[in-house]
Amino acid sequence: MSTQSMTSNSSRDGKDLKEPTPFYEALAKALKKRKINIETVCPSSDPVSRRILEEYGAIFVADKKVIPPPVCVFTTEEQVTKFQEAAGFEAEFMSYDEVELQPAALKSLKKAREEAQKEGLDITPRDGAEAGRRNYEDSVRLWNSRFEPALDYWLSQGRLTLEQVTRLRGLPLSQQVAEVLELEKTGIYFSKDLSKSILYSIAAPGASQHIAMLAFDVNEFDNPRIREIMGKHGWFQTVLSDLPHFTYLGLKEKDLPKHGLRSLEINGQVFWIPNVPGVHPGLDK
Ligand SMILES: [Zn+2]
């Protein structure tokens, strides 16, 4: 562990913020309040699920107005349906599509949208209804939309053999994810542009914040004022490189460090990610 090498959490206006709380410390506290044990949510014996927690885990420290998923990675549609029904969701017609989210998340999104509209701006869903709630099958389909073309590409480049590709295609999903993450360590990447981890391009099947109904993809993400308005209403960017993707945490930005998140600024956009040293090699300054 290279805790020593962590640099301070510098805010976008240059003021030094307090050193963020370690993610696992904040997580343990948040889960305790909900009477959940981290080992049932995300067993430490499963390295893929831990990696996913450290990438997308911001939702597990969200405000108590919302309900995080009972597991880091769902494995069946039935399990997802059961969670989504228990957590509850509401729908809102936005521009041309119906978007579904957990009630508190939707309420804040509507407020953010009203504020944007008062200024002559708008907040609209990217890629239709898929911008909000997704089911298990959606997450598998989206995974395959990255996994399949990448296999074809690396086969054509001679980096993978036909035998390897056939074997990978036939693996159960959880094993497929594990092997993809292993291949990525050797530079065989599966993101859309094949230059970075698939996890920065699409969620692992069953692990999407959209399944948790706490994520919304925004068309207007490149407008700094829109990002500011989203943040004011508890919506933050928590998945590195997924630019249109916002996560509902229901917290104030100034409080995020004490909830175990640290900020990372990339091309002027601020991402709030779990404060776990060494998870994003190359991105840490
Ligand atoms: Zn998204």
py3Dmol code that shows the C-alpha trace and the ligand (Angstrom):
import py3Dmol

protein = """\
ATOM      1  CA  MET A   1       0.000   0.000   0.000  1.00  0.00           C
ATOM      2  CA  SER A   2       1.421   3.335  -0.992  1.00  0.00           C
ATOM      3  CA  THR A   3      -0.591   5.562   1.308  1.00  0.00           C
ATOM      4  CA  GLN A   4       2.490   7.746   1.703  1.00  0.00           C
ATOM      5  CA  SER A   5       2.570   8.686  -1.965  1.00  0.00           C
ATOM      6  CA  MET A   6      -0.976  10.065  -1.998  1.00  0.00           C
ATOM      7  CA  THR A   7      -0.946  13.706  -2.927  1.00  0.00           C
ATOM      8  CA  SER A   8      -3.323  16.139  -1.339  1.00  0.00           C
ATOM      9  CA  ASN A   9      -6.785  16.547  -2.660  1.00  0.00           C
ATOM     10  CA  SER A  10      -6.575  19.853  -4.475  1.00  0.00           C
ATOM     11  CA  SER A  11      -9.824  21.525  -5.339  1.00  0.00           C
ATOM     12  CA  ARG A  12     -10.537  23.154  -8.642  1.00  0.00           C
ATOM     13  CA  ASP A  13     -10.101  26.685  -7.289  1.00  0.00           C
ATOM     14  CA  GLY A  14      -6.749  25.853  -5.797  1.00  0.00           C
ATOM     15  CA  LYS A  15      -7.804  25.824  -2.149  1.00  0.00           C
ATOM     16  CA  ASP A  16      -6.433  22.914  -0.198  1.00  0.00           C
ATOM     17  CA  LEU A  17      -9.195  20.687   1.004  1.00  0.00           C
ATOM     18  CA  LYS A  18      -8.776  18.358   3.907  1.00  0.00           C
ATOM     19  CA  GLU A  19      -7.199  15.022   3.095  1.00  0.00           C
ATOM     20  CA  PRO A  20     -10.096  12.724   2.131  1.00  0.00           C
ATOM     21  CA  THR A  21     -11.038   9.879   4.445  1.00  0.00           C
ATOM     22  CA  PRO A  22      -9.829   6.474   3.198  1.00  0.00           C
ATOM     23  CA  PHE A  23     -12.673   4.945   1.168  1.00  0.00           C
ATOM     24  CA  TYR A  24     -12.831   1.668   3.085  1.00  0.00           C
ATOM     25  CA  GLU A  25     -13.085   3.561   6.384  1.00  0.00           C
ATOM     26  CA  ALA A  26     -15.979   5.716   5.126  1.00  0.00           C
ATOM     27  CA  LEU A  27     -17.595   2.680   3.507  1.00  0.00           C
ATOM     28  CA  ALA A  28     -17.489   0.624   6.715  1.00  0.00           C
ATOM     29  CA  LYS A  29     -19.196   3.493   8.536  1.00  0.00           C
ATOM     30  CA  ALA A  30     -21.850   3.951   5.833  1.00  0.00           C
ATOM     31  CA  LEU A  31     -22.633   0.231   5.635  1.00  0.00           C
ATOM     32  CA  LYS A  32     -22.780  -0.088   9.414  1.00  0.00           C
ATOM     33  CA  LYS A  33     -25.508   2.557   9.507  1.00  0.00           C
ATOM     34  CA  ARG A  34     -27.451   0.423   7.060  1.00  0.00           C
ATOM     35  CA  LYS A  35     -26.646  -2.724   9.049  1.00  0.00           C
ATOM     36  CA  ILE A  36     -24.888  -4.306   6.087  1.00  0.00           C
ATOM     37  CA  ASN A  37     -21.583  -6.155   6.135  1.00  0.00           C
ATOM     38  CA  ILE A  38     -19.077  -5.428   3.380  1.00  0.00           C
ATOM     39  CA  GLU A  39     -18.274  -9.126   3.043  1.00  0.00           C
ATOM     40  CA  THR A  40     -21.826  -9.879   1.927  1.00  0.00           C
ATOM     41  CA  VAL A  41     -21.898  -6.889  -0.448  1.00  0.00           C
ATOM     42  CA  CYS A  42     -18.494  -7.392  -1.952  1.00  0.00           C
ATOM     43  CA  PRO A  43     -16.472 -10.367  -0.678  1.00  0.00           C
ATOM     44  CA  SER A  44     -12.769  -9.658  -0.339  1.00  0.00           C
ATOM     45  CA  SER A  45     -12.114 -13.142  -1.755  1.00  0.00           C
ATOM     46  CA  ASP A  46     -13.442 -11.939  -5.123  1.00  0.00           C
ATOM     47  CA  PRO A  47     -10.868  -9.599  -6.710  1.00  0.00           C
ATOM     48  CA  VAL A  48     -13.159  -8.625  -9.610  1.00  0.00           C
ATOM     49  CA  SER A  49     -15.907  -7.510  -7.313  1.00  0.00           C
ATOM     50  CA  ARG A  50     -13.396  -5.505  -5.237  1.00  0.00           C
ATOM     51  CA  ARG A  51     -12.019  -3.845  -8.359  1.00  0.00           C
ATOM     52  CA  ILE A  52     -15.568  -2.908  -9.329  1.00  0.00           C
ATOM     53  CA  LEU A  53     -16.223  -1.547  -5.844  1.00  0.00           C
ATOM     54  CA  GLU A  54     -13.123   0.617  -6.075  1.00  0.00           C
ATOM     55  CA  GLU A  55     -14.182   1.918  -9.516  1.00  0.00           C
ATOM     56  CA  TYR A  56     -17.950   2.399  -9.126  1.00  0.00           C
ATOM     57  CA  GLY A  57     -18.315   2.204  -5.370  1.00  0.00           C
ATOM     58  CA  ALA A  58     -19.264   5.859  -4.765  1.00  0.00           C
ATOM     59  CA  ILE A  59     -22.941   4.821  -4.600  1.00  0.00           C
ATOM     60  CA  PHE A  60     -22.240   2.794  -1.453  1.00  0.00           C
ATOM     61  CA  VAL A  61     -21.414   5.981   0.480  1.00  0.00           C
ATOM     62  CA  ALA A  62     -24.408   7.901  -0.873  1.00  0.00           C
ATOM     63  CA  ASP A  63     -26.850   9.680   1.410  1.00  0.00           C
ATOM     64  CA  LYS A  64     -29.350   7.536   3.299  1.00  0.00           C
ATOM     65  CA  LYS A  65     -32.190   8.914   1.145  1.00  0.00           C
ATOM     66  CA  VAL A  66     -31.199   6.289  -1.418  1.00  0.00           C
ATOM     67  CA  ILE A  67     -30.701   2.536  -1.276  1.00  0.00           C
ATOM     68  CA  PRO A  68     -27.462   1.025  -2.602  1.00  0.00           C
ATOM     69  CA  PRO A  69     -27.548  -2.425  -4.199  1.00  0.00           C
ATOM     70  CA  PRO A  70     -27.154  -5.405  -1.850  1.00  0.00           C
ATOM     71  CA  VAL A  71     -24.199  -6.662  -3.906  1.00  0.00           C
ATOM     72  CA  CYS A  72     -21.407  -5.107  -5.976  1.00  0.00           C
ATOM     73  CA  VAL A  73     -22.195  -7.417  -8.881  1.00  0.00           C
ATOM     74  CA  PHE A  74     -25.655  -8.796  -9.631  1.00  0.00           C
ATOM     75  CA  THR A  75     -25.615 -12.162 -11.360  1.00  0.00           C
ATOM     76  CA  THR A  76     -29.217 -12.691 -12.455  1.00  0.00           C
ATOM     77  CA  GLU A  77     -32.162 -10.688 -13.757  1.00  0.00           C
ATOM     78  CA  GLU A  78     -34.342 -11.978 -10.878  1.00  0.00           C
ATOM     79  CA  GLN A  79     -31.904 -10.562  -8.328  1.00  0.00           C
ATOM     80  CA  VAL A  80     -31.940  -7.155 -10.100  1.00  0.00           C
ATOM     81  CA  THR A  81     -35.740  -7.081 -10.350  1.00  0.00           C
ATOM     82  CA  LYS A  82     -36.091  -7.905  -6.669  1.00  0.00           C
ATOM     83  CA  PHE A  83     -33.697  -5.093  -5.668  1.00  0.00           C
ATOM     84  CA  GLN A  84     -35.293  -2.540  -8.009  1.00  0.00           C
ATOM     85  CA  GLU A  85     -38.771  -3.310  -6.707  1.00  0.00           C
ATOM     86  CA  ALA A  86     -37.641  -3.087  -3.100  1.00  0.00           C
ATOM     87  CA  ALA A  87     -35.711   0.178  -3.605  1.00  0.00           C
ATOM     88  CA  GLY A  88     -38.555   1.629  -5.671  1.00  0.00           C
ATOM     89  CA  PHE A  89     -38.326   3.945  -8.655  1.00  0.00           C
ATOM     90  CA  GLU A  90     -40.299   6.690 -10.324  1.00  0.00           C
ATOM     91  CA  ALA A  91     -40.564   7.769 -13.922  1.00  0.00           C
ATOM     92  CA  GLU A  92     -40.354  11.179 -15.557  1.00  0.00           C
ATOM     93  CA  PHE A  93     -40.898  12.072 -19.165  1.00  0.00           C
ATOM     94  CA  MET A  94     -37.818  14.073 -20.235  1.00  0.00           C
ATOM     95  CA  SER A  95     -37.528  15.504 -23.708  1.00  0.00           C
ATOM     96  CA  TYR A  96     -38.639  12.432 -25.716  1.00  0.00           C
ATOM     97  CA  ASP A  97     -38.044   9.637 -23.277  1.00  0.00           C
ATOM     98  CA  GLU A  98     -39.232   8.210 -20.009  1.00  0.00           C
ATOM     99  CA  VAL A  99     -36.434   8.089 -17.456  1.00  0.00           C
ATOM    100  CA  GLU A 100     -36.666   5.946 -14.318  1.00  0.00           C
ATOM    101  CA  LEU A 101     -34.628   6.492 -11.135  1.00  0.00           C
ATOM    102  CA  GLN A 102     -34.843   6.017  -7.388  1.00  0.00           C
ATOM    103  CA  PRO A 103     -37.339   8.632  -6.085  1.00  0.00           C
ATOM    104  CA  ALA A 104     -34.803  10.889  -4.324  1.00  0.00           C
ATOM    105  CA  ALA A 105     -32.516  10.824  -7.365  1.00  0.00           C
ATOM    106  CA  LEU A 106     -35.341  11.693  -9.733  1.00  0.00           C
ATOM    107  CA  LYS A 107     -36.608  14.500  -7.506  1.00  0.00           C
ATOM    108  CA  SER A 108     -33.154  16.125  -7.431  1.00  0.00           C
ATOM    109  CA  LEU A 109     -32.699  15.652 -11.150  1.00  0.00           C
ATOM    110  CA  LYS A 110     -36.009  17.413 -11.817  1.00  0.00           C
ATOM    111  CA  LYS A 111     -34.892  20.318  -9.616  1.00  0.00           C
ATOM    112  CA  ALA A 112     -31.579  20.525 -11.445  1.00  0.00           C
ATOM    113  CA  ARG A 113     -33.394  20.519 -14.778  1.00  0.00           C
ATOM    114  CA  GLU A 114     -35.737  23.312 -13.673  1.00  0.00           C
ATOM    115  CA  GLU A 115     -32.755  25.381 -12.581  1.00  0.00           C
ATOM    116  CA  ALA A 116     -31.039  24.809 -15.930  1.00  0.00           C
ATOM    117  CA  GLN A 117     -34.177  25.710 -17.844  1.00  0.00           C
ATOM    118  CA  LYS A 118     -34.517  28.991 -15.936  1.00  0.00           C
ATOM    119  CA  GLU A 119     -31.134  29.924 -17.388  1.00  0.00           C
ATOM    120  CA  GLY A 120     -32.156  28.939 -20.912  1.00  0.00           C
ATOM    121  CA  LEU A 121     -30.242  25.647 -20.689  1.00  0.00           C
ATOM    122  CA  ASP A 122     -31.485  22.087 -20.454  1.00  0.00           C
ATOM    123  CA  ILE A 123     -30.582  18.695 -19.050  1.00  0.00           C
ATOM    124  CA  THR A 124     -31.679  15.841 -21.296  1.00  0.00           C
ATOM    125  CA  PRO A 125     -31.198  12.058 -21.330  1.00  0.00           C
ATOM    126  CA  ARG A 126     -28.497  10.626 -23.560  1.00  0.00           C
ATOM    127  CA  ASP A 127     -29.511   7.569 -25.592  1.00  0.00           C
ATOM    128  CA  GLY A 128     -33.139   7.666 -24.506  1.00  0.00           C
ATOM    129  CA  ALA A 129     -34.550   5.649 -21.638  1.00  0.00           C
ATOM    130  CA  GLU A 130     -31.204   3.881 -21.234  1.00  0.00           C
ATOM    131  CA  ALA A 131     -29.906   7.123 -19.670  1.00  0.00           C
ATOM    132  CA  GLY A 132     -31.560   6.089 -16.398  1.00  0.00           C
ATOM    133  CA  ARG A 133     -32.594   2.698 -15.014  1.00  0.00           C
ATOM    134  CA  ARG A 134     -31.280  -0.397 -16.741  1.00  0.00           C
ATOM    135  CA  ASN A 135     -31.941  -4.048 -16.099  1.00  0.00           C
ATOM    136  CA  TYR A 136     -29.502  -6.941 -15.963  1.00  0.00           C
ATOM    137  CA  GLU A 137     -29.977  -7.857 -19.614  1.00  0.00           C
ATOM    138  CA  ASP A 138     -29.167  -4.258 -20.691  1.00  0.00           C
ATOM    139  CA  SER A 139     -25.870  -4.434 -18.814  1.00  0.00           C
ATOM    140  CA  VAL A 140     -24.970  -7.724 -20.518  1.00  0.00           C
ATOM    141  CA  ARG A 141     -25.853  -6.354 -23.952  1.00  0.00           C
ATOM    142  CA  LEU A 142     -23.740  -3.227 -23.370  1.00  0.00           C
ATOM    143  CA  TRP A 143     -20.825  -5.343 -22.129  1.00  0.00           C
ATOM    144  CA  ASN A 144     -20.973  -7.412 -25.320  1.00  0.00           C
ATOM    145  CA  SER A 145     -21.057  -4.227 -27.415  1.00  0.00           C
ATOM    146  CA  ARG A 146     -17.479  -3.580 -26.214  1.00  0.00           C
ATOM    147  CA  PHE A 147     -16.275  -7.146 -25.602  1.00  0.00           C
ATOM    148  CA  GLU A 148     -17.161  -8.574 -29.044  1.00  0.00           C
ATOM    149  CA  PRO A 149     -15.579  -5.909 -31.309  1.00  0.00           C
ATOM    150  CA  ALA A 150     -12.464  -5.871 -29.110  1.00  0.00           C
ATOM    151  CA  LEU A 151     -12.074  -9.640 -29.493  1.00  0.00           C
ATOM    152  CA  ASP A 152     -12.361  -9.298 -33.286  1.00  0.00           C
ATOM    153  CA  TYR A 153      -9.788  -6.514 -33.278  1.00  0.00           C
ATOM    154  CA  TRP A 154      -7.185  -8.286 -31.124  1.00  0.00           C
ATOM    155  CA  LEU A 155      -7.688 -11.435 -33.193  1.00  0.00           C
ATOM    156  CA  SER A 156      -7.041  -9.461 -36.383  1.00  0.00           C
ATOM    157  CA  GLN A 157      -3.912  -7.990 -34.787  1.00  0.00           C
ATOM    158  CA  GLY A 158      -2.620 -11.424 -33.872  1.00  0.00           C
ATOM    159  CA  ARG A 159      -2.581 -10.562 -30.161  1.00  0.00           C
ATOM    160  CA  LEU A 160      -5.218 -13.223 -29.441  1.00  0.00           C
ATOM    161  CA  THR A 161      -5.560 -16.593 -31.158  1.00  0.00           C
ATOM    162  CA  LEU A 162      -8.843 -17.963 -32.492  1.00  0.00           C
ATOM    163  CA  GLU A 163      -8.662 -20.583 -29.785  1.00  0.00           C
ATOM    164  CA  GLN A 164      -8.363 -17.918 -27.061  1.00  0.00           C
ATOM    165  CA  VAL A 165     -11.192 -15.881 -28.549  1.00  0.00           C
ATOM    166  CA  THR A 166     -13.511 -18.900 -28.761  1.00  0.00           C
ATOM    167  CA  ARG A 167     -12.674 -19.845 -25.207  1.00  0.00           C
ATOM    168  CA  LEU A 168     -13.279 -16.311 -23.892  1.00  0.00           C
ATOM    169  CA  ARG A 169     -16.657 -16.129 -25.651  1.00  0.00           C
ATOM    170  CA  GLY A 170     -17.733 -19.386 -24.022  1.00  0.00           C
ATOM    171  CA  LEU A 171     -16.838 -18.441 -20.440  1.00  0.00           C
ATOM    172  CA  PRO A 172     -19.461 -17.675 -17.798  1.00  0.00           C
ATOM    173  CA  LEU A 173     -19.786 -13.887 -17.459  1.00  0.00           C
ATOM    174  CA  SER A 174     -18.035 -13.500 -14.119  1.00  0.00           C
ATOM    175  CA  GLN A 175     -15.021 -15.421 -15.395  1.00  0.00           C
ATOM    176  CA  GLN A 176     -15.120 -13.473 -18.657  1.00  0.00           C
ATOM    177  CA  VAL A 177     -14.862 -10.213 -16.726  1.00  0.00           C
ATOM    178  CA  ALA A 178     -11.979 -11.560 -14.632  1.00  0.00           C
ATOM    179  CA  GLU A 179     -10.047 -12.657 -17.735  1.00  0.00           C
ATOM    180  CA  VAL A 180     -10.693  -9.404 -19.594  1.00  0.00           C
ATOM    181  CA  LEU A 181      -9.259  -7.462 -16.642  1.00  0.00           C
ATOM    182  CA  GLU A 182      -6.211  -9.772 -16.659  1.00  0.00           C
ATOM    183  CA  LEU A 183      -5.676  -9.280 -20.420  1.00  0.00           C
ATOM    184  CA  GLU A 184      -5.902  -5.526 -19.931  1.00  0.00           C
ATOM    185  CA  LYS A 185      -2.848  -5.713 -17.680  1.00  0.00           C
ATOM    186  CA  THR A 186      -0.920  -6.753 -20.800  1.00  0.00           C
ATOM    187  CA  GLY A 187      -2.229  -3.870 -22.911  1.00  0.00           C
ATOM    188  CA  ILE A 188      -5.056  -5.786 -24.601  1.00  0.00           C
ATOM    189  CA  TYR A 189      -7.753  -3.255 -23.819  1.00  0.00           C
ATOM    190  CA  PHE A 190     -11.480  -3.649 -24.326  1.00  0.00           C
ATOM    191  CA  SER A 191     -12.820  -0.071 -24.174  1.00  0.00           C
ATOM    192  CA  LYS A 192     -14.595   1.291 -27.251  1.00  0.00           C
ATOM    193  CA  ASP A 193     -11.396   2.942 -28.530  1.00  0.00           C
ATOM    194  CA  LEU A 194      -9.262  -0.027 -27.330  1.00  0.00           C
ATOM    195  CA  SER A 195      -6.922   2.332 -25.462  1.00  0.00           C
ATOM    196  CA  LYS A 196      -8.093   1.838 -21.883  1.00  0.00           C
ATOM    197  CA  SER A 197      -9.919  -0.483 -19.546  1.00  0.00           C
ATOM    198  CA  ILE A 198     -13.396  -1.598 -20.564  1.00  0.00           C
ATOM    199  CA  LEU A 199     -14.507  -0.413 -17.111  1.00  0.00           C
ATOM    200  CA  TYR A 200     -14.036   3.199 -18.257  1.00  0.00           C
ATOM    201  CA  SER A 201     -16.212   2.501 -21.267  1.00  0.00           C
ATOM    202  CA  ILE A 202     -18.985   0.330 -19.902  1.00  0.00           C
ATOM    203  CA  ALA A 203     -19.827  -1.288 -16.573  1.00  0.00           C
ATOM    204  CA  ALA A 204     -19.149  -4.930 -15.927  1.00  0.00           C
ATOM    205  CA  PRO A 205     -22.363  -6.916 -16.433  1.00  0.00           C
ATOM    206  CA  GLY A 206     -24.534  -6.675 -13.348  1.00  0.00           C
ATOM    207  CA  ALA A 207     -22.453  -3.906 -11.805  1.00  0.00           C
ATOM    208  CA  SER A 208     -23.835  -0.758 -13.375  1.00  0.00           C
ATOM    209  CA  GLN A 209     -24.839   2.268 -11.319  1.00  0.00           C
ATOM    210  CA  HIS A 210     -27.767   2.374 -13.764  1.00  0.00           C
ATOM    211  CA  ILE A 211     -28.972  -0.945 -12.321  1.00  0.00           C
ATOM    212  CA  ALA A 212     -28.854   0.774  -8.924  1.00  0.00           C
ATOM    213  CA  MET A 213     -31.064   3.473 -10.520  1.00  0.00           C
ATOM    214  CA  LEU A 214     -28.644   6.120  -9.241  1.00  0.00           C
ATOM    215  CA  ALA A 215     -27.061   7.113 -12.550  1.00  0.00           C
ATOM    216  CA  PHE A 216     -28.150   9.382 -15.355  1.00  0.00           C
ATOM    217  CA  ASP A 217     -26.360  10.064 -18.641  1.00  0.00           C
ATOM    218  CA  VAL A 218     -26.547  13.729 -19.611  1.00  0.00           C
ATOM    219  CA  ASN A 219     -26.382  15.044 -23.172  1.00  0.00           C
ATOM    220  CA  GLU A 220     -25.165  18.458 -21.993  1.00  0.00           C
ATOM    221  CA  PHE A 221     -22.258  17.111 -19.884  1.00  0.00           C
ATOM    222  CA  ASP A 222     -19.669  19.316 -21.590  1.00  0.00           C
ATOM    223  CA  ASN A 223     -21.279  22.528 -20.338  1.00  0.00           C
ATOM    224  CA  PRO A 224     -19.497  23.515 -17.089  1.00  0.00           C
ATOM    225  CA  ARG A 225     -22.596  25.347 -15.832  1.00  0.00           C
ATOM    226  CA  ILE A 226     -24.657  22.161 -16.250  1.00  0.00           C
ATOM    227  CA  ARG A 227     -22.066  20.189 -14.280  1.00  0.00           C
ATOM    228  CA  GLU A 228     -22.220  22.847 -11.576  1.00  0.00           C
ATOM    229  CA  ILE A 229     -26.024  22.689 -11.408  1.00  0.00           C
ATOM    230  CA  MET A 230     -25.953  18.872 -11.286  1.00  0.00           C
ATOM    231  CA  GLY A 231     -23.442  19.042  -8.424  1.00  0.00           C
ATOM    232  CA  LYS A 232     -25.575  21.526  -6.520  1.00  0.00           C
ATOM    233  CA  HIS A 233     -28.356  18.940  -6.570  1.00  0.00           C
ATOM    234  CA  GLY A 234     -26.220  16.015  -5.436  1.00  0.00           C
ATOM    235  CA  TRP A 235     -25.266  14.628  -8.860  1.00  0.00           C
ATOM    236  CA  PHE A 236     -21.535  14.053  -9.480  1.00  0.00           C
ATOM    237  CA  GLN A 237     -19.261  12.401 -12.002  1.00  0.00           C
ATOM    238  CA  THR A 238     -17.893   9.312 -10.265  1.00  0.00           C
ATOM    239  CA  VAL A 239     -16.788   7.066 -13.123  1.00  0.00           C
ATOM    240  CA  LEU A 240     -13.482   8.132 -14.673  1.00  0.00           C
ATOM    241  CA  SER A 241     -13.601   8.745 -18.423  1.00  0.00           C
ATOM    242  CA  ASP A 242     -17.351   8.138 -18.649  1.00  0.00           C
ATOM    243  CA  LEU A 243     -18.050  11.765 -19.462  1.00  0.00           C
ATOM    244  CA  PRO A 244     -21.872  11.903 -19.799  1.00  0.00           C
ATOM    245  CA  HIS A 245     -22.377   9.725 -16.709  1.00  0.00           C
ATOM    246  CA  PHE A 246     -23.554  11.344 -13.467  1.00  0.00           C
ATOM    247  CA  THR A 247     -24.166   9.582 -10.170  1.00  0.00           C
ATOM    248  CA  TYR A 248     -26.665  10.600  -7.547  1.00  0.00           C
ATOM    249  CA  LEU A 249     -25.017  10.761  -4.133  1.00  0.00           C
ATOM    250  CA  GLY A 250     -27.372  13.282  -2.530  1.00  0.00           C
ATOM    251  CA  LEU A 251     -24.439  14.859  -0.702  1.00  0.00           C
ATOM    252  CA  LYS A 252     -22.871  18.320  -0.772  1.00  0.00           C
ATOM    253  CA  GLU A 253     -19.675  18.560  -2.786  1.00  0.00           C
ATOM    254  CA  LYS A 254     -17.727  19.954   0.166  1.00  0.00           C
ATOM    255  CA  ASP A 255     -18.646  16.848   2.193  1.00  0.00           C
ATOM    256  CA  LEU A 256     -17.526  14.270  -0.383  1.00  0.00           C
ATOM    257  CA  PRO A 257     -13.954  13.910   1.021  1.00  0.00           C
ATOM    258  CA  LYS A 258     -15.255  12.897   4.425  1.00  0.00           C
ATOM    259  CA  HIS A 259     -17.363  10.246   2.676  1.00  0.00           C
ATOM    260  CA  GLY A 260     -14.205   8.625   1.348  1.00  0.00           C
ATOM    261  CA  LEU A 261     -14.154  10.195  -2.110  1.00  0.00           C
ATOM    262  CA  ARG A 262     -11.346  12.202  -3.632  1.00  0.00           C
ATOM    263  CA  SER A 263     -11.443  14.501  -6.619  1.00  0.00           C
ATOM    264  CA  LEU A 264      -9.484  14.026  -9.775  1.00  0.00           C
ATOM    265  CA  GLU A 265      -9.604  16.667 -12.484  1.00  0.00           C
ATOM    266  CA  ILE A 266      -9.241  15.491 -16.077  1.00  0.00           C
ATOM    267  CA  ASN A 267      -9.560  17.990 -18.928  1.00  0.00           C
ATOM    268  CA  GLY A 268     -11.444  20.415 -16.712  1.00  0.00           C
ATOM    269  CA  GLN A 269     -13.983  17.845 -15.494  1.00  0.00           C
ATOM    270  CA  VAL A 270     -13.923  16.869 -11.843  1.00  0.00           C
ATOM    271  CA  PHE A 271     -14.454  13.224 -10.961  1.00  0.00           C
ATOM    272  CA  TRP A 272     -15.154  12.045  -7.425  1.00  0.00           C
ATOM    273  CA  ILE A 273     -13.752   8.565  -7.002  1.00  0.00           C
ATOM    274  CA  PRO A 274     -13.198   6.167  -4.099  1.00  0.00           C
ATOM    275  CA  ASN A 275     -10.105   7.207  -2.182  1.00  0.00           C
ATOM    276  CA  VAL A 276      -8.147   3.971  -2.592  1.00  0.00           C
ATOM    277  CA  PRO A 277      -4.465   4.543  -3.395  1.00  0.00           C
ATOM    278  CA  GLY A 278      -3.088   2.863  -6.487  1.00  0.00           C
ATOM    279  CA  VAL A 279      -6.361   1.942  -8.204  1.00  0.00           C
ATOM    280  CA  HIS A 280      -5.801   4.299 -11.099  1.00  0.00           C
ATOM    281  CA  PRO A 281      -2.141   4.002 -12.031  1.00  0.00           C
ATOM    282  CA  GLY A 282      -1.103   6.663 -14.478  1.00  0.00           C
ATOM    283  CA  LEU A 283      -3.998   8.917 -13.568  1.00  0.00           C
ATOM    284  CA  ASP A 284      -2.712   9.736 -10.110  1.00  0.00           C
ATOM    285  CA  LYS A 285      -0.604  12.831 -10.106  1.00  0.00           C
TER     286      LYS A 285
END
"""
ligand_1 = """\
1
ZN
Zn -24.020 5.988 -17.557
"""
view = py3Dmol.view(width=600, height=400)
view.addModel(protein, "pdb")
view.setStyle({"model": 0}, {"cartoon": {"style": "trace"}})
view.addModel(ligand_1, "xyz")
view.setStyle({"model": 1}, {"stick": {}})
view.zoomTo()
view.show()
